[in-house]
Amino acid sequence: MHATMKRILTAAAAAMLAGGPAHALTAYVTNERDNTISVVDLDAGKTVKTIDVGQRPRGIVLTKDEKFILVCASDDDTIQIIDRATLQIVGELPSGPDPETFALHDSGNPLYVSNENDNMVTVIDLPTRTVIAQIPTGVEPEGMAVSPDGKTIVNTSETTNMAHFIDYGTRAVVANVLVDARPRIAEFKHDGSELWVSSELGGTVSVIDPVRHVVTGKIHFDIQGLRGEAIQPVGIRFTKNDSTAFVALGPANRVAVIDTKTLKVEKYLLVGQRVWQMAFTPDEKYLIVTNGLSNDISMIDVGSLKVIRSIQVGRLPWGVAVAAQ
């Protein structure tokens, strides 16, 4: 066999054994103070591009087809649309005043947006880029979540201290569940059996039965050497099998690892300063977290539960979305 051909076949066989070619991983991070998005090559461990966007960018999500990035430009009262191929802003969505976070319906449409300044959830039809409904909620709406079956939308209100359950079909609030002070993020388990809500000032995570609309459990945090008021839960993410939850603890500078069956904290992972939002890589091998006061992101190996890398981004990183290129 010719030597060149032999090398080609050997390389191909090695690739097959390794499971095929690896996909590059890219994180998109909103920098609240810089009015930018950092484009981070996670494999190389560095920011490779910075995109100028509107004022005070916070929430960020990829469209269902992953062709576009949607970002809340909160102080510009709009949602900007960025083409992933060109990294250029190609349009805007009518978000309502002060959009902070949002959630896409599992079908990819519509988009549900929390409007902090007017106590509303705005519902946007993406294909037509129009507002199709506005739903009154509590004071200072914050977190948004859509149930896995798409039938229930949840909004948290920071000042009312409630999780509001909204029926998808009628777009009406059907239940209000009281939680601890300043609820931030709401996250459904993948099987839809529970909704978890983080309370930043209450220092807890409430576990809610989404059918009965009652709190069935509460998670508390205790970190040696830290005062209770320094532990402020914000971001929540579940592994795909729902066995483990990760909770970002704000100025405690740690991510809690929680057994979802026992509701016990198994480990605290030390990350950067004021850890805020989180996103898994598509293969769930890594969890990417934003550290607002150290202006970086931390990369957590989910299998070993170890922080393996810190990558500098812009000032006051807030939200993060991850895709495989």
C-alpha positions as CSV (number, residue, x, y, z in Angstrom):
1,M,0.0,0.0,0.0
2,H,1.3,3.5,-0.8
3,A,2.6,5.3,2.2
4,T,0.3,8.4,1.7
5,M,-2.8,6.3,1.4
6,K,-1.8,4.3,4.5
7,R,-1.5,7.5,6.5
8,I,-5.0,8.6,5.3
9,L,-6.6,5.3,6.2
10,T,-4.9,5.3,9.6
11,A,-6.1,8.9,10.3
12,A,-9.7,7.9,9.3
13,A,-9.7,4.9,11.5
14,A,-8.5,7.0,14.4
15,A,-11.2,9.5,13.9
16,M,-13.8,6.7,13.8
17,L,-12.5,5.3,17.1
18,A,-12.6,8.7,18.6
19,G,-16.3,9.1,17.7
20,G,-15.7,11.3,14.6
21,P,-14.5,14.9,14.3
22,A,-14.9,17.2,17.2
23,H,-17.2,20.2,17.0
24,A,-15.8,23.6,18.0
25,L,-17.6,25.1,21.0
26,T,-18.5,28.8,21.0
27,A,-19.9,30.8,23.9
28,Y,-21.7,34.1,23.5
29,V,-21.5,36.3,26.6
30,T,-23.4,39.6,27.2
31,N,-21.3,42.2,28.9
32,E,-23.6,44.5,30.7
33,R,-21.2,47.4,31.3
34,D,-19.4,47.4,27.9
35,N,-22.6,47.0,25.8
36,T,-21.0,44.2,23.9
37,I,-21.1,40.4,23.4
38,S,-17.9,38.4,23.7
39,V,-17.6,35.5,21.3
40,V,-15.5,32.9,23.1
41,D,-13.7,29.9,21.5
42,L,-14.1,27.5,24.3
43,D,-11.6,25.0,22.8
44,A,-8.9,27.6,22.5
45,G,-9.9,29.3,25.8
46,K,-10.0,32.8,24.5
47,T,-12.3,35.6,23.3
48,V,-12.0,35.8,19.5
49,K,-14.4,38.6,18.7
50,T,-16.4,41.4,20.4
51,I,-19.7,42.5,19.0
52,D,-21.0,46.0,19.8
53,V,-24.7,45.8,20.8
54,G,-27.3,48.0,22.5
55,Q,-27.2,49.4,26.0
56,R,-27.1,47.1,29.0
57,P,-27.3,43.7,27.3
58,R,-28.5,40.9,29.6
59,G,-30.6,38.0,28.5
60,I,-29.3,36.0,25.5
61,V,-30.6,32.9,23.7
62,L,-30.2,31.2,20.4
63,T,-33.1,30.6,18.0
64,K,-34.3,27.0,17.6
65,D,-32.3,26.6,14.3
66,E,-29.3,28.3,16.0
67,K,-28.9,30.7,13.0
68,F,-29.6,33.8,15.1
69,I,-28.7,35.2,18.6
70,L,-31.3,37.1,20.4
71,V,-30.1,39.6,23.1
72,C,-32.0,41.9,25.5
73,A,-30.7,45.4,25.1
74,S,-32.4,46.4,28.3
75,D,-31.8,50.2,28.3
76,D,-32.7,50.5,24.6
77,D,-36.0,48.8,25.2
78,T,-35.5,46.3,22.4
79,I,-34.3,42.8,21.5
80,Q,-31.6,42.7,18.9
81,I,-31.2,39.9,16.3
82,I,-27.6,38.9,15.4
83,D,-26.8,36.6,12.5
84,R,-24.5,33.9,13.8
85,A,-22.8,33.5,10.4
86,T,-21.8,37.2,10.1
87,L,-22.0,38.3,13.7
88,Q,-23.9,41.4,12.5
89,I,-27.1,42.9,13.9
90,V,-29.7,42.2,11.3
91,G,-32.9,43.3,13.1
92,E,-34.9,44.0,16.2
93,L,-37.9,42.7,18.1
94,P,-40.5,44.9,19.8
95,S,-39.7,43.8,23.3
96,G,-41.6,46.2,25.5
97,P,-39.8,48.4,28.1
98,D,-36.7,47.2,29.8
99,P,-36.5,43.6,28.6
100,E,-34.3,41.6,31.0
101,T,-34.8,37.8,30.4
102,F,-36.8,35.7,28.0
103,A,-37.7,32.2,27.1
104,L,-38.4,30.5,23.8
105,H,-41.3,28.1,23.4
106,D,-39.9,24.6,22.7
107,S,-41.3,24.8,19.2
108,G,-39.1,27.8,18.6
109,N,-41.9,30.4,18.7
110,P,-43.2,32.5,20.4
111,L,-40.7,34.3,22.6
112,Y,-41.8,35.3,26.1
113,V,-40.1,38.4,27.5
114,S,-40.1,39.9,31.0
115,N,-40.5,43.7,31.1
116,E,-39.2,44.8,34.4
117,N,-40.4,48.4,34.3
118,D,-44.1,47.8,33.4
119,N,-44.9,44.6,35.2
120,M,-45.7,42.7,32.0
121,V,-44.7,39.7,30.0
122,T,-44.5,40.5,26.3
123,V,-45.3,37.6,23.8
124,I,-43.5,38.0,20.5
125,D,-44.2,36.2,17.2
126,L,-40.7,35.7,15.7
127,P,-41.6,35.2,12.0
128,T,-43.5,38.4,11.9
129,R,-41.5,40.2,14.6
130,T,-44.7,41.5,16.2
131,V,-46.2,41.6,19.7
132,I,-49.1,39.2,19.9
133,A,-49.9,39.6,23.6
134,Q,-49.0,41.4,26.8
135,I,-49.7,39.6,30.1
136,P,-49.8,41.5,33.4
137,T,-47.8,39.9,36.2
138,G,-46.3,40.9,39.5
139,V,-44.0,43.8,40.3
140,E,-40.6,43.7,38.6
141,P,-40.9,40.6,36.5
142,E,-37.6,38.8,36.0
143,G,-37.2,35.1,35.3
144,M,-39.0,33.3,32.4
145,A,-39.5,29.6,31.8
146,V,-41.6,27.4,29.5
147,S,-42.6,23.9,30.6
148,P,-41.3,20.9,28.6
149,D,-44.7,20.2,27.2
150,G,-45.1,23.8,26.2
151,K,-48.4,24.3,28.0
152,T,-47.2,26.4,30.9
153,I,-45.2,29.6,31.0
154,V,-43.7,30.9,34.3
155,N,-42.6,34.4,35.3
156,T,-41.0,35.4,38.6
157,S,-41.6,38.9,40.1
158,E,-38.8,40.3,42.2
159,T,-40.9,42.6,44.4
160,T,-44.1,40.5,44.6
161,N,-41.9,37.5,45.5
162,M,-44.0,35.1,43.4
163,A,-43.8,32.6,40.6
164,H,-46.7,33.3,38.2
165,F,-48.1,30.4,36.2
166,I,-49.5,31.3,32.8
167,D,-51.6,29.1,30.6
168,Y,-50.2,28.9,27.0
169,G,-53.5,28.8,25.3
170,T,-55.4,31.5,27.2
171,R,-52.3,33.6,28.1
172,A,-53.9,34.2,31.5
173,V,-52.2,33.8,34.9
174,V,-53.8,30.7,36.5
175,A,-51.8,30.5,39.7
176,N,-49.4,32.5,41.9
177,V,-47.0,30.8,44.2
178,L,-45.3,32.7,47.0
179,V,-41.5,32.1,47.3
180,D,-38.7,33.8,49.3
181,A,-37.4,37.3,48.7
182,R,-36.4,38.5,45.2
183,P,-37.0,35.5,43.0
184,R,-34.7,35.5,40.0
185,I,-34.6,32.4,37.8
186,A,-37.3,29.7,37.2
187,E,-36.2,26.4,35.7
188,F,-38.3,23.3,34.9
189,K,-36.8,19.8,35.2
190,H,-36.6,18.2,31.7
191,D,-39.4,15.7,32.7
192,G,-41.6,18.6,33.8
193,S,-42.2,17.2,37.3
194,E,-40.8,20.2,39.2
195,L,-40.1,23.9,38.8
196,W,-37.2,25.4,40.8
197,V,-37.1,29.1,41.6
198,S,-34.0,30.9,43.0
199,S,-34.6,33.6,45.6
200,E,-31.6,36.0,45.6
201,L,-32.2,37.8,48.8
202,G,-34.0,34.9,50.5
203,G,-30.9,32.8,49.9
204,T,-33.0,29.7,48.9
205,V,-34.3,27.7,46.0
206,S,-38.0,26.7,46.2
207,V,-39.1,23.4,44.6
208,I,-42.6,23.8,43.2
209,D,-45.1,21.2,42.1
210,P,-46.2,22.7,38.7
211,V,-49.6,20.8,38.8
212,R,-50.7,21.5,42.4
213,H,-48.9,24.9,42.4
214,V,-47.4,24.4,45.9
215,V,-43.9,24.5,47.3
216,T,-42.8,21.0,48.1
217,G,-39.3,21.6,49.2
218,K,-36.7,24.3,49.9
219,I,-33.0,24.2,49.5
220,H,-30.7,26.2,51.8
221,F,-27.0,26.8,51.5
222,D,-24.3,26.9,54.1
223,I,-20.7,27.8,53.2
224,Q,-18.1,27.9,55.9
225,G,-16.6,31.4,56.4
226,L,-19.4,33.2,54.5
227,R,-22.2,35.2,56.0
228,G,-25.7,34.1,55.0
229,E,-26.4,37.4,53.2
230,A,-23.4,36.7,50.8
231,I,-25.1,33.6,49.5
232,Q,-27.5,34.8,46.8
233,P,-28.9,32.1,44.4
234,V,-29.5,33.2,40.8
235,G,-28.9,30.8,37.8
236,I,-30.2,27.2,37.8
237,R,-29.4,24.4,35.4
238,F,-30.4,20.7,35.4
239,T,-28.5,17.9,33.8
240,K,-30.5,16.2,31.0
241,N,-31.3,13.2,33.2
242,D,-32.5,15.6,36.0
243,S,-30.3,13.9,38.6
244,T,-28.1,16.9,39.3
245,A,-28.8,20.6,39.6
246,F,-26.3,23.5,39.5
247,V,-27.1,26.7,41.2
248,A,-25.1,29.9,40.9
249,L,-24.7,31.7,44.2
250,G,-23.8,35.2,43.2
251,P,-21.4,37.0,45.5
252,A,-20.6,33.7,47.3
253,N,-18.5,33.1,44.2
254,R,-19.5,29.5,44.1
255,V,-21.7,27.1,42.1
256,A,-23.6,24.6,44.3
257,V,-24.0,21.0,43.0
258,I,-27.3,19.5,44.2
259,D,-28.7,16.0,44.3
260,T,-32.2,16.5,43.0
261,K,-33.7,13.5,44.8
262,T,-32.4,14.4,48.3
263,L,-32.2,18.2,47.7
264,K,-28.8,18.1,49.4
265,V,-25.8,20.1,48.3
266,E,-23.1,17.7,47.4
267,K,-20.4,20.2,46.6
268,Y,-19.5,23.9,46.2
269,L,-17.3,24.8,43.2
270,L,-15.3,28.0,43.6
271,V,-15.5,30.1,40.5
272,G,-15.1,33.9,39.7
273,Q,-16.6,36.8,41.5
274,R,-20.4,37.2,41.5
275,V,-21.4,34.2,39.5
276,W,-24.6,34.8,37.7
277,Q,-26.0,32.9,34.7
278,M,-25.0,29.5,33.3
279,A,-25.3,27.3,30.2
280,F,-24.3,23.8,29.3
281,T,-22.4,22.9,26.1
282,P,-24.6,20.9,23.8
283,D,-22.9,17.6,24.8
284,E,-23.3,18.6,28.5
285,K,-19.6,18.0,29.0
286,Y,-19.1,21.5,30.3
287,L,-21.0,24.1,32.2
288,I,-20.1,27.7,31.4
289,V,-20.8,30.3,34.1
290,T,-20.5,34.1,34.0
291,N,-18.6,36.0,36.7
292,G,-19.8,39.6,36.8
293,L,-17.2,41.2,39.0
294,S,-14.1,39.4,37.8
295,N,-15.1,39.9,34.2
296,D,-14.6,36.3,33.1
297,I,-16.3,33.0,32.6
298,S,-15.5,29.7,34.3
299,M,-15.6,26.4,32.5
300,I,-16.7,23.5,34.7
301,D,-16.1,19.9,33.8
302,V,-19.5,18.3,34.6
303,G,-18.1,14.7,34.8
304,S,-15.3,15.5,37.3
305,L,-17.1,18.5,39.0
306,K,-14.0,20.6,38.6
307,V,-13.4,24.1,37.4
308,I,-10.9,23.7,34.6
309,R,-10.5,27.1,33.0
310,S,-11.2,30.8,33.4
311,I,-11.5,33.0,30.3
312,Q,-11.5,36.8,30.2
313,V,-14.5,38.5,28.6
314,G,-15.9,42.1,28.8
315,R,-17.0,44.1,31.8
316,L,-19.8,42.8,34.0
317,P,-20.7,39.6,32.1
318,W,-24.3,38.7,32.6
319,G,-25.8,36.1,30.3
320,V,-24.4,33.2,28.2
321,A,-25.5,30.9,25.4
322,V,-23.4,28.1,23.9
323,A,-23.4,26.4,20.5
324,A,-21.3,23.8,18.6
325,Q,-19.9,25.2,15.4
